Every structure is written in structure tokens, then in C-alpha cells.
Amino acid sequence: MARNKSALQAFVEQRWYHRPGLLGLLTPLEGLFIAASRRRRQQAAGVEFGVPVVVVGNISVGGTGKTPVVKALVAHLRALGRHPGVVSRGYGRATTGVLMVERASTACQVGDEPLEIQRSCDVPTVVGEDRVAAVEFLLAQAACDVVISDDGLQHYRLARQFEIAVIDGSKGLGNGHCLPVGPLREPPHRLAEVDAVLISGANSPVPYVPAAATVFRYIVKPDKLVNVKSGEVRPVNLITSFEKFTAVAGIGNPEKFFATLTDLLPPESPAFARKQFADHHQFTEADFRDLDRDTALVMTEKDAVKCVEFARDNWWYLAVDAVLDTCFYTLLGRALSQPISD
């Protein structure tokens, strides 16, 4: 049953990022989805909080690389003397309701991405399905003067002063269709309405992005290797000293991570082993029993927060930084300097 589900999922996702093929038969359902999304947006009354809210989201399903952008925003705002806080749904957690993310929290309790953000940035972070309740709880618990919402572009009850849509440049917007024919939560023209569209990667054009959109390119660069067990920090070129290693990824676009590791190695380096899991996979020690204990392991920071309790001495995660355009930061600064309407 699981194998059949996996095969169906693979088929659907392939069609999402190519011509729709048989999924084109679902076009009437796509129309209903778009109409329901439009109606939900029109009926939502945005709740203001007295502090500006910056939403970092996307219009497609799956991972687009929002977390590095959120962390870059936290660092930038702090450098300006601001006191940011973060709210997130906490996708994949086993709990419900509104919770403050603590350093001692587990990914099972609060979700892997919020835990990564809190531990990496030491920033007040709250998870909750209801973003409005999450922001209210955050502001009651911490002295924040700006809130960053990790995802929530379609959570229209959350009034926002600045909207950012993040696109993975290697995947783009797929076939340009909304669910279930394509991977989009909203039609591409929505990108012309947000304040900034951030596209990762090279300058190759991304189909379906409207000409009226305010687009900025950004890069995600490797920053350092961090030991999962001890927290020891080493330069990224440590990876070239590994006789062999296994790369592990439980993220939305594992091939992008594997390509980053390949770029860190000399051209003549032997291929490294790859172990791939579903996005947001809740790792257990059993997932690694087939690995040679003497072989180094390199994973993402998002995966590492779920492996600390059983990590071995030679397990590392690659920390990355999002490098955003200074013109983007100027645009953001102007928006945050505007008074918030009552």
C-alpha cells in the first residue's frame, strides 16, 4: 500500500514539474480550488497587532528554502537594533495549539524548522496552527517590535506590513497550475501583489513569474560544518578531509543539498553515498543502523535537530547562510518605517 502511494506521489509530482498530462483532466477541480482560495481571502478580516508583521511564504507546496531567509531577516533586523520574534505553524509536530519553542524542545513537540530557527538564532519563537493566536502569545511572552511569520502567506487573518514569496530557482513554479493539476497554492499572478519575490540560484528566468512582480535574486552559501553531537564548529573545507562520507537529507529538495556538497569537493573526489528521506522525517537511531560507524555523515541543519540525542562523534551538519540583496533590505526598511494603521 505504501509503495503504491509512493509511486502515485512520484507520478503526480513529476507531472507538476512538467506538462500536466493526465492531471489536465482535473482542471475543473483546479478551478474550484482557485475560487475557494479567492473567497477565503476576500472573507478574511486581517488582525493588526501594533507591531509590523513580515510574512515569509510561498505560493507552491513543498520546500522552497524559506528557513535560511527567515534566519537572514532575524540577523538583519537585530543589526538594526530591532527585536524580532518568529511564529510558525510547526509542521510535522505531534502537538497542537500554541507553544513557545525552547532550546530544550524537540522537533516532535514543535516541528523541525521552528526548532532550527530558535537554536540557530536564539530568537523568541512560537508555533501555532492559528497564526493570529501565535502572534498574540509571542507578544505577550517576549518584547518583540517586529514579527516574522515563517510561512502563512495564505493565512489572511494575519495582517501583514510586508509579504515575501520565496521561490526555489531550481524548481520554479512547476507547470504553473494550481492544485491538484500543479503545485501552486495560488495562481502565479499573486506574485505581482506581494512586496518582494525572492528567487534562489542563478539568474536563469523562472517561467510564470509575472513581469509586474518585484523580484530579487539571492544565494544560499555554505557557512560552516557543525558537529551534531558536540556543537564543534569547523570550516566547510573539513569535508575534503573525509576519506568517505554519507550525505543524509530529509528535506523538500534533497538534490539541491547533494549538489551543494558536490561543489565543496575537488573534481576528482569519489562519489559520496546518499541517503534520502521524506521531508520532515522524524529520525530515529534505527534509520542509521546500516551505516558504517567509521564513516562520517553530513546532513542539513533541519535534520540535525532531530538527531542530537543519538548522534555519533563523526556526524556533522552543513550550516548555510542566505545572502539577500541590499536593495531588498532597503525596500523592507521603508515598509517597516511606515506607521501601522489602526
C-alpha positions as semicolon CSV with decimal commas, in nm:
position;residue;x (nm);y (nm);z (nm)
1;M;0,000;0,000;0,000
2;A;0,279;0,240;0,099
3;R;0,468;0,151;-0,220
4;N;0,160;0,228;-0,432
5;K;0,115;0,560;-0,252
6;S;0,479;0,648;-0,311
7;A;0,451;0,562;-0,681
8;L;0,137;0,775;-0,717
9;Q;0,303;1,065;-0,536
10;A;0,608;1,040;-0,761
11;F;0,385;1,040;-1,071
12;V;0,187;1,344;-0,954
13;E;0,499;1,541;-0,861
14;Q;0,661;1,463;-1,196
15;R;0,355;1,598;-1,377
16;W;0,355;1,905;-1,153
17;Y;0,701;1,999;-1,278
18;H;0,640;1,907;-1,642
19;R;0,336;1,917;-1,867
20;P;0,024;1,816;-1,670
21;G;-0,057;1,518;-1,891
22;L;-0,336;1,314;-1,732
23;L;-0,361;1,565;-1,447
24;G;-0,514;1,801;-1,700
25;L;-0,835;1,603;-1,652
26;L;-0,853;1,759;-1,305
27;T;-0,872;2,115;-1,441
28;P;-1,233;2,161;-1,315
29;L;-1,109;2,083;-0,963
30;E;-0,831;2,338;-1,010
31;G;-1,095;2,599;-1,088
32;L;-1,285;2,511;-0,771
33;F;-0,963;2,531;-0,569
34;I;-0,881;2,877;-0,705
35;A;-1,236;3,001;-0,640
36;A;-1,230;2,871;-0,282
37;S;-0,891;3,032;-0,221
38;R;-1,014;3,365;-0,358
39;R;-1,328;3,354;-0,145
40;R;-1,130;3,269;0,169
41;R;-0,902;3,566;0,106
42;Q;-1,191;3,805;0,045
43;Q;-1,374;3,699;0,361
44;A;-1,073;3,713;0,595
45;A;-1,052;4,021;0,818
46;G;-0,687;4,092;0,896
47;V;-0,595;4,131;1,263
48;E;-0,339;4,403;1,349
49;F;-0,104;4,375;1,646
50;G;0,057;4,716;1,689
51;V;0,391;4,587;1,558
52;P;0,479;4,515;1,195
53;V;0,445;4,161;1,063
54;V;0,667;4,027;0,785
55;V;0,535;3,712;0,616
56;V;0,787;3,481;0,450
57;G;0,591;3,232;0,244
58;N;0,544;3,079;-0,097
59;I;0,269;3,000;-0,343
60;S;0,379;2,641;-0,406
61;V;0,367;2,329;-0,195
62;G;0,685;2,171;-0,068
63;G;1,012;2,324;0,042
64;T;1,131;2,644;-0,122
65;G;1,409;2,742;0,119
66;K;1,225;2,981;0,348
67;T;1,417;2,895;0,666
68;P;1,753;3,048;0,559
69;V;1,563;3,361;0,455
70;V;1,390;3,383;0,794
71;K;1,724;3,350;0,972
72;A;1,881;3,616;0,749
73;L;1,594;3,853;0,832
74;V;1,639;3,792;1,205
75;A;2,010;3,875;1,181
76;H;1,948;4,185;0,968
77;L;1,678;4,325;1,195
78;R;1,891;4,268;1,504
79;A;2,179;4,452;1,339
80;L;1,943;4,748;1,304
81;G;1,861;4,738;1,675
82;R;1,521;4,573;1,629
83;H;1,385;4,291;1,846
84;P;1,232;4,031;1,614
85;G;1,025;3,728;1,703
86;V;0,917;3,437;1,485
87;V;0,588;3,249;1,451
88;S;0,539;2,926;1,259
89;R;0,282;2,654;1,223
90;G;0,530;2,391;1,336
91;Y;0,466;2,149;1,053
92;G;0,509;1,783;1,142
93;R;0,481;1,823;1,519
94;A;0,275;1,582;1,728
95;T;0,129;1,859;1,946
96;T;-0,146;2,113;1,881
97;G;-0,220;2,465;1,998
98;V;0,019;2,750;2,072
99;L;0,360;2,669;2,220
100;M;0,678;2,864;2,289
101;V;0,980;2,695;2,130
102;E;1,260;2,640;2,383
103;R;1,615;2,527;2,319
104;A;1,529;2,204;2,502
105;S;1,219;2,144;2,289
106;T;1,210;1,852;2,048
107;A;1,111;1,854;1,683
108;C;0,827;1,619;1,772
109;Q;0,691;1,886;2,007
110;V;0,739;2,199;1,796
111;G;0,846;2,099;1,444
112;D;1,193;2,079;1,294
113;E;1,211;2,418;1,121
114;P;1,099;2,629;1,422
115;L;1,344;2,437;1,640
116;E;1,624;2,503;1,392
117;I;1,540;2,875;1,386
118;Q;1,526;2,904;1,765
119;R;1,852;2,717;1,825
120;S;2,040;2,885;1,542
121;C;1,924;3,242;1,610
122;D;1,826;3,227;1,980
123;V;1,516;3,423;1,885
124;P;1,173;3,412;2,056
125;T;0,977;3,158;1,851
126;V;0,617;3,040;1,885
127;V;0,433;2,767;1,695
128;G;0,060;2,750;1,639
129;E;-0,185;2,650;1,368
130;D;-0,364;2,981;1,423
131;R;-0,105;3,246;1,331
132;V;-0,308;3,522;1,498
133;A;-0,310;3,334;1,829
134;A;0,061;3,259;1,784
135;V;0,148;3,627;1,737
136;E;-0,064;3,730;2,035
137;F;0,111;3,470;2,251
138;L;0,454;3,577;2,125
139;L;0,392;3,943;2,204
140;A;0,261;3,853;2,550
141;Q;0,573;3,649;2,627
142;A;0,853;3,848;2,462
143;A;0,937;4,215;2,398
144;C;0,931;4,198;2,018
145;D;0,891;4,503;1,796
146;V;0,862;4,310;1,468
147;V;0,721;3,964;1,394
148;I;0,840;3,732;1,118
149;S;0,588;3,470;1,011
150;D;0,758;3,159;0,875
151;D;0,504;3,064;0,608
152;G;0,148;3,191;0,636
153;L;0,120;3,376;0,305
154;Q;-0,228;3,227;0,268
155;H;-0,321;3,285;0,635
156;Y;-0,513;3,604;0,559
157;R;-0,644;3,669;0,910
158;L;-0,286;3,767;0,984
159;A;-0,250;4,132;0,881
160;R;0,095;4,197;0,741
161;Q;0,307;4,500;0,655
162;F;0,540;4,315;0,418
163;E;0,491;3,998;0,212
164;I;0,778;3,790;0,079
165;A;0,726;3,498;-0,159
166;V;1,023;3,262;-0,182
167;I;1,085;3,052;-0,493
168;D;1,338;2,773;-0,531
169;G;1,503;2,870;-0,858
170;S;1,584;2,507;-0,940
171;K;1,216;2,406;-0,925
172;G;1,041;2,729;-1,016
173;L;0,662;2,726;-1,025
174;G;0,633;2,387;-1,188
175;N;0,376;2,373;-1,467
176;G;0,217;2,699;-1,350
177;H;-0,109;2,534;-1,242
178;C;-0,278;2,531;-0,902
179;L;-0,363;2,218;-0,708
180;P;-0,436;1,945;-0,800
181;V;-0,315;1,996;-1,159
182;G;0,004;2,170;-1,046
183;P;0,196;2,251;-0,726
184;L;0,063;2,603;-0,668
185;R;-0,150;2,716;-0,374
186;E;-0,238;3,039;-0,555
187;P;-0,216;3,145;-0,921
188;P;0,113;3,299;-1,042
189;H;-0,041;3,647;-1,065
190;R;-0,040;3,653;-0,684
191;L;0,335;3,719;-0,709
192;A;0,263;4,062;-0,857
193;E;0,081;4,154;-0,535
194;V;0,346;4,061;-0,276
195;D;0,609;4,317;-0,178
196;A;0,906;4,104;-0,282
197;V;0,970;3,779;-0,464
198;L;1,297;3,612;-0,364
199;I;1,432;3,357;-0,611
200;S;1,728;3,142;-0,512
201;G;2,004;3,047;-0,750
202;A;2,136;3,173;-1,082
203;N;1,977;3,438;-1,299
204;S;1,802;3,199;-1,538
205;P;1,439;3,303;-1,592
206;V;1,163;3,133;-1,394
207;P;0,854;3,068;-1,609
208;Y;0,516;3,202;-1,497
209;V;0,658;3,476;-1,270
210;P;0,464;3,787;-1,381
211;A;0,660;4,080;-1,523
212;A;0,498;4,309;-1,266
213;A;0,650;4,116;-0,974
214;T;0,926;4,281;-0,768
215;V;1,195;4,014;-0,800
216;F;1,525;3,982;-0,615
217;R;1,777;3,704;-0,663
218;Y;1,961;3,560;-0,366
219;I;2,211;3,286;-0,298
220;V;2,244;3,032;-0,020
221;K;2,610;2,971;0,059
222;P;2,771;2,709;0,282
223;D;2,892;2,871;0,603
224;K;3,041;2,605;0,830
225;L;3,029;2,243;0,941
226;V;2,895;2,185;1,291
227;N;2,930;1,861;1,485
228;V;2,582;1,730;1,559
229;K;2,687;1,573;1,890
230;S;2,930;1,827;2,039
231;G;2,846;2,151;1,859
232;E;3,209;2,194;1,749
233;V;3,235;2,438;1,458
234;R;3,475;2,376;1,169
235;P;3,525;2,539;0,828
236;V;3,339;2,383;0,537
237;N;3,661;2,257;0,378
238;L;3,678;1,996;0,655
239;I;3,462;1,788;0,424
240;T;3,757;1,743;0,188
241;S;3,944;1,556;0,463
242;F;3,681;1,283;0,492
243;E;3,807;0,963;0,333
244;K;3,443;0,888;0,262
245;F;3,111;1,008;0,394
246;T;2,737;0,960;0,363
247;A;2,506;1,253;0,293
248;V;2,163;1,240;0,458
249;A;1,868;1,460;0,365
250;G;1,506;1,464;0,480
251;I;1,410;1,790;0,311
252;G;1,190;1,910;0,026
253;N;1,469;1,929;-0,234
254;P;1,744;1,683;-0,134
255;E;1,917;1,701;-0,473
256;K;1,996;2,067;-0,408
257;F;2,173;1,971;-0,083
258;F;2,365;1,691;-0,252
259;A;2,471;1,929;-0,529
260;T;2,598;2,178;-0,269
261;L;2,814;1,907;-0,111
262;T;2,946;1,804;-0,452
263;D;3,051;2,164;-0,520
264;L;3,254;2,166;-0,198
265;L;3,467;1,871;-0,312
266;P;3,758;1,862;-0,557
267;P;3,655;1,741;-0,905
268;E;3,846;1,414;-0,867
269;S;3,676;1,320;-0,540
270;P;3,494;0,985;-0,532
271;A;3,115;0,996;-0,518
272;F;2,968;1,003;-0,169
273;A;2,684;0,780;-0,054
274;R;2,339;0,937;-0,035
275;K;2,055;0,852;0,199
276;Q;1,726;1,025;0,128
277;F;1,414;1,053;0,345
278;A;1,079;1,227;0,314
279;D;1,058;1,596;0,404
280;H;1,017;1,649;0,781
281;H;1,106;1,284;0,851
282;Q;1,124;1,218;1,225
283;F;1,459;1,043;1,250
284;T;1,530;0,759;1,491
285;E;1,852;0,573;1,560
286;A;1,717;0,281;1,357
287;D;1,739;0,493;1,042
288;F;2,119;0,478;1,064
289;R;2,186;0,119;1,170
290;D;2,304;0,025;0,822
291;L;2,576;0,292;0,824
292;D;2,938;0,209;0,900
293;R;3,022;0,372;1,234
294;D;3,361;0,481;1,098
295;T;3,207;0,666;0,804
296;A;3,139;1,036;0,852
297;L;2,786;1,161;0,800
298;V;2,685;1,505;0,670
299;M;2,326;1,630;0,694
300;T;2,124;1,950;0,689
301;E;2,073;2,162;1,000
302;K;1,700;2,093;0,980
303;D;1,768;1,719;1,002
304;A;2,036;1,756;1,268
305;V;1,798;1,899;1,530
306;K;1,621;1,561;1,523
307;C;1,938;1,355;1,564
308;V;2,123;1,517;1,856
309;E;2,022;1,255;2,114
310;F;2,174;0,961;1,925
311;A;2,438;1,132;1,709
312;R;2,784;0,979;1,674
313;D;3,111;1,169;1,703
314;N;3,161;1,188;1,325
315;W;2,820;1,332;1,236
316;W;2,815;1,688;1,101
317;Y;2,561;1,929;0,961
318;L;2,622;2,193;0,698
319;A;2,510;2,537;0,816
320;V;2,419;2,776;0,534
321;D;2,355;3,149;0,501
322;A;2,109;3,326;0,271
323;V;2,273;3,632;0,114
324;L;1,998;3,880;0,029
325;D;2,015;4,184;-0,198
326;T;2,082;4,520;-0,029
327;C;1,805;4,672;-0,243
328;F;1,567;4,419;-0,092
329;Y;1,668;4,526;0,259
330;T;1,612;4,890;0,161
331;L;1,260;4,808;0,043
332;L;1,190;4,617;0,364
333;G;1,323;4,903;0,577
334;R;1,092;5,152;0,410
335;A;0,791;4,932;0,475
336;L;0,879;4,878;0,841
337;S;0,923;5,251;0,896
338;Q;0,563;5,321;0,797
339;P;0,304;5,367;1,075
340;I;0,065;5,078;1,128
341;S;-0,298;5,163;1,059
342;D;-0,549;5,101;1,336
